[in-house]
Amino acid sequence: MADEPRIAIAGAGLGGLVCARVLQLHGHPVTVFEREPGPGARSQGGTLDMHPDSGQAALRTAGLLDVFTALARPDGQQSRLLDAATGTVQDQPDAEFSAGPEIDRGLLRALLLDSLADGTVRWGRGVGRVHAGAAGGTRVEFLDGTSETFDLVVGADGAWSRVRPAVSPAVPTYSGVTFVETWLEEDRHAEVVRLVGHGTMFAVMPGTGLIAQRNSGGRVQVFLALRRRADWAAAAGLDLADAAATRAHLLSLLDSWHESLRAFIRHSDSGFVDRPLFVLPAPHLWDHVPGVTLLGDAAHLMPPLGVGANLAMLDGAELATAIAAEATVDDAVRAYERVMLPRSGETAKECVEGLDDLLPAA
């Protein structure tokens, strides 16, 4: 490119950080704007499996695959399906331990942050609004009242993206399923978590599912999946801050389940967090808008069935590679969107169908 483009990325999630890393590898300056005050502002959630053709491919493009491999857990790929009524193992497919090793999301994010030049991420500077077609480029209004203009603004700011309205009127809608999250410590509940195996455990009855997944440090993340209305807790008269009342209510929903599985809720070491699942239209498409594009959940929010983070990272790597290869930023974004939009649309449809298969209605 004749002139060095001014590039801003909104959001310091996995996809945005991969994009920034690959841009810097190619010598392109980039700034990542993040609303949170620092990298430790909140928990980054549970564990992820990195797929060879997406997450791992992105890390290879970013020059970080060896670092990832040293931190990952190959044995974490094991999965098992248990019978909800008896607690017995129904299916335990053989894991291909080289295919999709697991890594805690927080470790992966730290790996990416450490790979960036000092000062790349501007913490505490959240994007409020984006004006495409402004004089001199795309104008970003920040939540602190300031504004700056860029040649390209990349919306990597997640489900409730502040960049998305610049290209699309779409907003997330409730999927009909919520995940209630809690945690167990293995050293306190070894007999309970024994059922998880080395990776992830599933048990399902119509309308209700239990998912338990090993994380590093002897922690097990547990989700009770409920096909319920979005305000299910309020409708039940529950305040989730009251852990005892919430625990009693959730156990009442598992009356017909085997006690070994009810124990994941009965003996959890943390409180309960409601995580309703929202989705964007599948496919989510938009007409190209010069100076703005999206990646990850901002572009294709879908049910969490193991592909979202992988796709976000692949998006980021491919967008940055296109910017390095094409004659102009606009050519690069067009090339990126021609590939990303149909791919993500098809995957999003598959994930919506997969959620229905995983958790059938009662």
LORO-568486 format. One record per residue (C-alpha): residue number from 1; x negated, y, z. Coordinates in nm, 4 decimals. Layout:
REM residues N
NUM / X / Y / Z
...
END
This chain:
REM residues 362
1 / 0.0000 / 0.0000 / 0.0000
2 / -0.1255 / 0.3451 / -0.0916
3 / -0.0332 / 0.5003 / 0.2431
4 / -0.0286 / 0.3234 / 0.5791
5 / 0.3391 / 0.2766 / 0.6684
6 / 0.4723 / 0.3899 / 1.0028
7 / 0.6345 / 0.0783 / 1.1520
8 / 0.8381 / 0.0540 / 1.4716
9 / 0.9720 / -0.2651 / 1.6235
10 / 1.2584 / -0.2392 / 1.8717
11 / 1.2312 / -0.5154 / 2.1313
12 / 0.9386 / -0.7034 / 2.2857
13 / 1.0905 / -1.0483 / 2.2491
14 / 0.9242 / -1.3400 / 2.0753
15 / 1.0204 / -1.2440 / 1.7200
16 / 0.9171 / -0.8813 / 1.7537
17 / 0.5858 / -0.9719 / 1.9162
18 / 0.5006 / -1.2246 / 1.6430
19 / 0.5772 / -0.9593 / 1.3827
20 / 0.3504 / -0.7102 / 1.5592
21 / 0.0699 / -0.9647 / 1.5954
22 / 0.0706 / -1.0607 / 1.2261
23 / 0.0857 / -0.6958 / 1.1180
24 / -0.2197 / -0.6208 / 1.3310
25 / -0.4044 / -0.9198 / 1.1869
26 / -0.3560 / -0.7560 / 0.8461
27 / -0.4733 / -0.4183 / 0.9712
28 / -0.1324 / -0.2481 / 0.9863
29 / -0.0622 / -0.0216 / 1.2852
30 / 0.2652 / -0.0959 / 1.4612
31 / 0.4405 / 0.0147 / 1.7774
32 / 0.6802 / -0.2004 / 1.9786
33 / 0.9388 / -0.0123 / 2.1840
34 / 1.0880 / -0.2003 / 2.4799
35 / 1.3602 / -0.0789 / 2.7164
36 / 1.2352 / -0.2821 / 3.0140
37 / 0.9767 / -0.1099 / 3.2351
38 / 0.7156 / -0.3861 / 3.2097
39 / 0.6490 / -0.7475 / 3.1136
40 / 0.7525 / -0.8775 / 3.4559
41 / 1.0807 / -0.6865 / 3.4784
42 / 1.2933 / -1.0030 / 3.4599
43 / 1.2718 / -1.3777 / 3.4283
44 / 1.2191 / -1.4924 / 3.0708
45 / 1.4353 / -1.8028 / 3.1102
46 / 1.3570 / -2.1676 / 3.0600
47 / 1.1606 / -2.3836 / 2.8220
48 / 1.1495 / -2.3910 / 2.4422
49 / 1.0506 / -2.6559 / 2.1919
50 / 0.8446 / -2.5201 / 1.9024
51 / 0.9394 / -2.6771 / 1.5698
52 / 0.6645 / -2.7505 / 1.3133
53 / 0.8319 / -2.5682 / 1.0225
54 / 0.9358 / -2.2551 / 1.2131
55 / 0.7962 / -2.1724 / 1.5576
56 / 0.4664 / -2.3532 / 1.5048
57 / 0.4393 / -2.2169 / 1.1506
58 / 0.4793 / -1.8642 / 1.2893
59 / 0.2124 / -1.9240 / 1.5529
60 / -0.0214 / -2.0598 / 1.2860
61 / 0.0315 / -1.7451 / 1.0774
62 / -0.0378 / -1.5403 / 1.3905
63 / -0.3629 / -1.7297 / 1.4533
64 / -0.2351 / -1.8565 / 1.7878
65 / -0.1477 / -2.2201 / 1.7284
66 / -0.4520 / -2.3548 / 1.9147
67 / -0.3802 / -2.1353 / 2.2164
68 / -0.0188 / -2.2533 / 2.2144
69 / -0.1224 / -2.6189 / 2.1884
70 / -0.3415 / -2.5838 / 2.4963
71 / -0.0439 / -2.4548 / 2.7003
72 / 0.2354 / -2.6718 / 2.5610
73 / 0.3799 / -2.9919 / 2.7085
74 / 0.4088 / -3.2647 / 2.4414
75 / 0.5879 / -3.5033 / 2.6786
76 / 0.8648 / -3.2472 / 2.7332
77 / 1.0315 / -3.3512 / 2.4057
78 / 1.2018 / -3.6529 / 2.5587
79 / 1.5811 / -3.6333 / 2.5764
80 / 1.8403 / -3.8619 / 2.7260
81 / 2.2182 / -3.8785 / 2.7219
82 / 2.3903 / -4.0000 / 3.0386
83 / 2.7432 / -4.1261 / 3.0860
84 / 2.9219 / -3.8637 / 3.2941
85 / 3.1436 / -4.1159 / 3.4747
86 / 2.8736 / -4.3713 / 3.5668
87 / 2.5466 / -4.1746 / 3.5624
88 / 2.3814 / -4.4427 / 3.3462
89 / 2.1601 / -4.3707 / 3.0469
90 / 2.3527 / -4.4147 / 2.7221
91 / 2.0887 / -4.3061 / 2.4748
92 / 1.7223 / -4.2134 / 2.4968
93 / 1.5758 / -4.1663 / 2.1488
94 / 1.2029 / -4.2068 / 2.1090
95 / 1.0311 / -3.8693 / 2.1084
96 / 0.7840 / -3.7825 / 1.8363
97 / 0.5449 / -3.6200 / 2.0779
98 / 0.3534 / -3.4304 / 1.8100
99 / 0.6636 / -3.2711 / 1.6556
100 / 0.8045 / -3.0097 / 1.8920
101 / 0.6073 / -2.9645 / 2.2136
102 / 0.7693 / -2.7625 / 2.4916
103 / 0.6488 / -2.4377 / 2.6443
104 / 0.8031 / -2.2052 / 2.9014
105 / 0.9393 / -1.8936 / 2.7331
106 / 0.7516 / -1.6730 / 2.9787
107 / 0.4184 / -1.8389 / 2.8971
108 / 0.4790 / -1.7996 / 2.5254
109 / 0.5706 / -1.4339 / 2.5606
110 / 0.2595 / -1.3705 / 2.7714
111 / 0.0458 / -1.5424 / 2.5078
112 / 0.1842 / -1.3097 / 2.2406
113 / 0.1513 / -0.9963 / 2.4546
114 / -0.2118 / -1.0800 / 2.5291
115 / -0.2830 / -1.1109 / 2.1564
116 / -0.1837 / -0.7507 / 2.0792
117 / -0.4020 / -0.4418 / 2.0826
118 / -0.3817 / -0.2377 / 2.4017
119 / -0.0938 / 0.0067 / 2.3984
120 / 0.1034 / -0.1686 / 2.1245
121 / 0.4086 / -0.2105 / 2.3494
122 / 0.5636 / 0.1081 / 2.4853
123 / 0.7425 / -0.0115 / 2.7973
124 / 1.0408 / 0.1807 / 2.9285
125 / 1.1255 / 0.3299 / 2.5875
126 / 1.4476 / 0.1730 / 2.4731
127 / 1.6010 / 0.2518 / 2.1362
128 / 1.9402 / 0.4211 / 2.1574
129 / 2.0337 / 0.4792 / 1.7954
130 / 1.8822 / 0.4556 / 1.4481
131 / 1.9548 / 0.6913 / 1.1584
132 / 1.8646 / 0.5418 / 0.8215
133 / 1.8069 / 0.7799 / 0.5332
134 / 1.6940 / 1.0660 / 0.7560
135 / 1.4563 / 1.3204 / 0.6095
136 / 1.1067 / 1.1770 / 0.6018
137 / 1.2097 / 0.8226 / 0.6917
138 / 1.4241 / 0.6447 / 0.9498
139 / 1.4842 / 0.8422 / 1.2678
140 / 1.4954 / 0.6643 / 1.6020
141 / 1.6678 / 0.8233 / 1.8993
142 / 1.5357 / 0.6805 / 2.2237
143 / 1.7262 / 0.6426 / 2.5478
144 / 1.5000 / 0.9020 / 2.7103
145 / 1.6315 / 1.1699 / 2.4725
146 / 1.3269 / 1.1855 / 2.2445
147 / 1.3150 / 1.0865 / 1.8784
148 / 1.0566 / 0.9775 / 1.6205
149 / 1.0614 / 0.8994 / 1.2482
150 / 0.9237 / 0.5852 / 1.0831
151 / 0.8995 / 0.4290 / 0.7389
152 / 1.0423 / 0.1038 / 0.8752
153 / 1.2343 / 0.0211 / 1.1918
154 / 1.2680 / -0.3486 / 1.2735
155 / 1.5556 / -0.4434 / 1.4993
156 / 1.4208 / -0.7261 / 1.7150
157 / 1.6302 / -0.6143 / 2.0102
158 / 1.8538 / -0.9143 / 2.0573
159 / 2.2242 / -0.9870 / 2.0758
160 / 2.3361 / -0.6338 / 2.1588
161 / 2.0975 / -0.4654 / 1.9163
162 / 2.0977 / -0.0862 / 1.8980
163 / 1.9394 / -0.1086 / 1.5524
164 / 2.2024 / -0.3401 / 1.3955
165 / 2.4674 / -0.0668 / 1.3390
166 / 2.2311 / 0.0971 / 1.0905
167 / 2.2786 / -0.1977 / 0.8532
168 / 2.5928 / -0.3812 / 0.9666
169 / 2.9169 / -0.3183 / 1.1590
170 / 2.9131 / -0.6755 / 1.2972
171 / 2.9300 / -0.7244 / 1.6735
172 / 2.8929 / -1.0481 / 1.8719
173 / 3.2074 / -1.2368 / 1.9705
174 / 3.2566 / -1.4868 / 2.2509
175 / 3.2092 / -1.8460 / 2.1357
176 / 3.4544 / -1.9936 / 2.3860
177 / 3.1710 / -2.1556 / 2.5833
178 / 2.9812 / -2.0296 / 2.8860
179 / 2.6733 / -2.1734 / 3.0537
180 / 2.6506 / -2.1437 / 3.4320
181 / 2.2805 / -2.1506 / 3.5200
182 / 2.1114 / -2.2734 / 3.8371
183 / 1.7743 / -2.4294 / 3.9308
184 / 1.6323 / -2.7231 / 4.1255
185 / 1.2854 / -2.7688 / 4.2745
186 / 1.1542 / -3.1198 / 4.2125
187 / 0.9524 / -3.1395 / 4.5327
188 / 1.2754 / -3.0931 / 4.7314
189 / 1.5034 / -3.3108 / 4.5175
190 / 1.2899 / -3.5749 / 4.3509
191 / 1.5658 / -3.8355 / 4.3506
192 / 1.8131 / -3.5972 / 4.1870
193 / 1.5833 / -3.4804 / 3.9083
194 / 1.4608 / -3.8358 / 3.8391
195 / 1.7571 / -3.8647 / 3.6021
196 / 1.6178 / -3.5892 / 3.3810
197 / 1.3249 / -3.7984 / 3.2601
198 / 1.0324 / -3.6096 / 3.1073
199 / 1.2312 / -3.3551 / 2.9088
200 / 1.6036 / -3.2798 / 2.8861
201 / 1.9144 / -3.4616 / 3.0094
202 / 2.2702 / -3.4250 / 2.8796
203 / 2.6037 / -3.5534 / 3.0081
204 / 2.9377 / -3.4534 / 2.8586
205 / 3.3097 / -3.4886 / 2.9148
206 / 3.5668 / -3.2982 / 2.7064
207 / 3.5418 / -2.9293 / 2.7906
208 / 3.2499 / -2.9710 / 3.0334
209 / 2.8826 / -3.0571 / 2.9965
210 / 2.5750 / -3.0789 / 3.2184
211 / 2.2286 / -2.9994 / 3.0827
212 / 1.9093 / -3.0269 / 3.2891
213 / 1.5676 / -2.9416 / 3.1519
214 / 1.2211 / -2.9669 / 3.3031
215 / 1.0093 / -2.6530 / 3.3208
216 / 0.6513 / -2.6113 / 3.4352
217 / 0.5707 / -2.5865 / 3.8037
218 / 0.8098 / -2.8641 / 3.9046
219 / 1.1223 / -2.6610 / 3.8330
220 / 1.4338 / -2.7928 / 3.6606
221 / 1.6750 / -2.5568 / 3.4896
222 / 2.0385 / -2.6684 / 3.5041
223 / 2.3321 / -2.5487 / 3.2960
224 / 2.6945 / -2.6404 / 3.3525
225 / 2.8558 / -2.5824 / 3.0128
226 / 3.2229 / -2.4887 / 3.0296
227 / 3.4680 / -2.4402 / 2.7458
228 / 3.6633 / -2.1658 / 2.9179
229 / 3.7900 / -1.8125 / 2.8600
230 / 3.5275 / -1.5413 / 2.9005
231 / 3.6714 / -1.4189 / 3.2321
232 / 3.7015 / -1.7688 / 3.3806
233 / 3.5369 / -1.6722 / 3.7096
234 / 3.7617 / -1.3736 / 3.7728
235 / 4.0649 / -1.5810 / 3.6724
236 / 3.9640 / -1.8349 / 3.9384
237 / 3.9216 / -1.5601 / 4.1978
238 / 3.5462 / -1.6214 / 4.2128
239 / 3.2621 / -1.3855 / 4.2905
240 / 2.9514 / -1.5619 / 4.1593
241 / 2.7455 / -1.3764 / 4.4190
242 / 2.9161 / -1.6057 / 4.6720
243 / 2.7079 / -1.9156 / 4.6004
244 / 2.8962 / -2.1404 / 4.8429
245 / 3.2369 / -2.0624 / 4.6937
246 / 3.1028 / -2.0912 / 4.3412
247 / 2.9386 / -2.4242 / 4.4182
248 / 3.2643 / -2.5595 / 4.5615
249 / 3.4597 / -2.4467 / 4.2573
250 / 3.2118 / -2.5961 / 4.0089
251 / 3.2102 / -2.9259 / 4.1973
252 / 3.5896 / -2.9307 / 4.1754
253 / 3.5538 / -2.9173 / 3.7972
254 / 3.3377 / -3.2302 / 3.8166
255 / 3.5753 / -3.4439 / 4.0250
256 / 3.5662 / -3.7308 / 3.7764
257 / 3.1864 / -3.7203 / 3.7325
258 / 2.9413 / -3.9583 / 3.8960
259 / 2.7957 / -3.8293 / 4.2215
260 / 2.4386 / -3.8560 / 4.0892
261 / 2.5281 / -3.5882 / 3.8317
262 / 2.7368 / -3.3763 / 4.0679
263 / 2.4224 / -3.3617 / 4.2822
264 / 2.2620 / -3.1220 / 4.0298
265 / 2.5210 / -2.8635 / 4.1346
266 / 2.5621 / -2.9718 / 4.4954
267 / 2.1895 / -2.9454 / 4.5774
268 / 2.0708 / -2.6632 / 4.3516
269 / 1.8144 / -2.4310 / 4.5085
270 / 1.9301 / -2.1052 / 4.3517
271 / 2.2523 / -1.9175 / 4.3091
272 / 2.4615 / -1.9271 / 3.9930
273 / 2.4430 / -1.7021 / 3.6870
274 / 2.7169 / -1.6905 / 3.4257
275 / 2.5763 / -1.6837 / 3.0712
276 / 2.8629 / -1.6614 / 2.8202
277 / 2.7563 / -1.7578 / 2.4685
278 / 2.8151 / -1.4953 / 2.2023
279 / 2.7691 / -1.5355 / 1.8280
280 / 2.7514 / -1.3207 / 1.5177
281 / 2.9503 / -1.4133 / 1.2060
282 / 2.8030 / -1.7124 / 1.0284
283 / 2.6695 / -1.6111 / 0.7875
284 / 2.5891 / -1.2564 / 0.8945
285 / 2.4997 / -1.0645 / 0.5774
286 / 2.4412 / -0.7015 / 0.4933
287 / 2.3513 / -0.4882 / 0.1936
288 / 1.9890 / -0.3781 / 0.1961
289 / 1.9297 / -0.0459 / 0.3723
290 / 1.5902 / 0.1159 / 0.3028
291 / 1.3844 / 0.1729 / 0.6140
292 / 1.5667 / -0.0722 / 0.8427
293 / 1.5892 / -0.4481 / 0.8862
294 / 1.6635 / -0.7056 / 1.1554
295 / 1.5175 / -1.0287 / 1.2862
296 / 1.6037 / -1.2919 / 1.5441
297 / 1.9237 / -1.2588 / 1.7487
298 / 1.9778 / -0.9067 / 1.6173
299 / 2.0191 / -1.0626 / 1.2718
300 / 2.1667 / -1.4059 / 1.3413
301 / 2.2838 / -1.4627 / 1.6988
302 / 2.3879 / -1.8283 / 1.7270
303 / 2.4539 / -2.0905 / 1.9960
304 / 2.1380 / -2.1913 / 2.1897
305 / 2.0756 / -2.5325 / 2.0357
306 / 1.6975 / -2.5128 / 2.0100
307 / 1.6520 / -2.3100 / 1.6917
308 / 1.7088 / -1.9427 / 1.7800
309 / 1.3635 / -1.8625 / 1.9197
310 / 1.1958 / -2.0641 / 1.6453
311 / 1.3824 / -1.8737 / 1.3740
312 / 1.3098 / -1.5369 / 1.5363
313 / 0.9383 / -1.6114 / 1.5345
314 / 0.9498 / -1.7305 / 1.1733
315 / 1.1396 / -1.4134 / 1.0797
316 / 0.8727 / -1.1992 / 1.2429
317 / 0.5836 / -1.3808 / 1.0763
318 / 0.7457 / -1.3737 / 0.7319
319 / 0.8401 / -1.0062 / 0.7507
320 / 0.4879 / -0.9059 / 0.8536
321 / 0.3322 / -1.1259 / 0.5839
322 / 0.5581 / -0.9670 / 0.3206
323 / 0.4565 / -0.6175 / 0.4340
324 / 0.0924 / -0.7177 / 0.3948
325 / 0.1504 / -0.8671 / 0.0484
326 / 0.3959 / -0.6349 / -0.1282
327 / 0.3257 / -0.3005 / -0.2935
328 / 0.5742 / -0.1057 / -0.0796
329 / 0.7550 / -0.1506 / 0.2502
330 / 1.0871 / -0.1563 / 0.0679
331 / 0.9679 / -0.4325 / -0.1665
332 / 0.8531 / -0.6279 / 0.1397
333 / 1.1827 / -0.5939 / 0.3247
334 / 1.3812 / -0.6947 / 0.0174
335 / 1.1625 / -1.0032 / -0.0284
336 / 1.2009 / -1.0928 / 0.3387
337 / 1.5784 / -1.0497 / 0.3421
338 / 1.6210 / -1.2581 / 0.0244
339 / 1.4789 / -1.5551 / 0.2141
340 / 1.5908 / -1.4853 / 0.5717
341 / 1.9591 / -1.4106 / 0.5169
342 / 2.0632 / -1.7333 / 0.3403
343 / 1.8424 / -1.9442 / 0.5677
344 / 1.9810 / -1.7981 / 0.8881
345 / 2.3374 / -1.8082 / 0.7611
346 / 2.3202 / -2.1798 / 0.6941
347 / 2.1500 / -2.2502 / 1.0265
348 / 2.4029 / -2.0409 / 1.2185
349 / 2.6921 / -2.2379 / 1.0678
350 / 2.5211 / -2.5631 / 1.1643
351 / 2.4722 / -2.4395 / 1.5229
352 / 2.8380 / -2.3375 / 1.5599
353 / 2.9394 / -2.6832 / 1.4388
354 / 2.6789 / -2.8387 / 1.6675
355 / 2.8205 / -2.6596 / 1.9712
356 / 3.1656 / -2.7976 / 1.8897
357 / 3.0192 / -3.1464 / 1.8601
358 / 2.8193 / -3.1141 / 2.1825
359 / 3.1078 / -2.9793 / 2.3881
360 / 3.4447 / -3.0867 / 2.2441
361 / 3.7571 / -2.9209 / 2.3757
362 / 3.9359 / -3.0824 / 2.6677
END
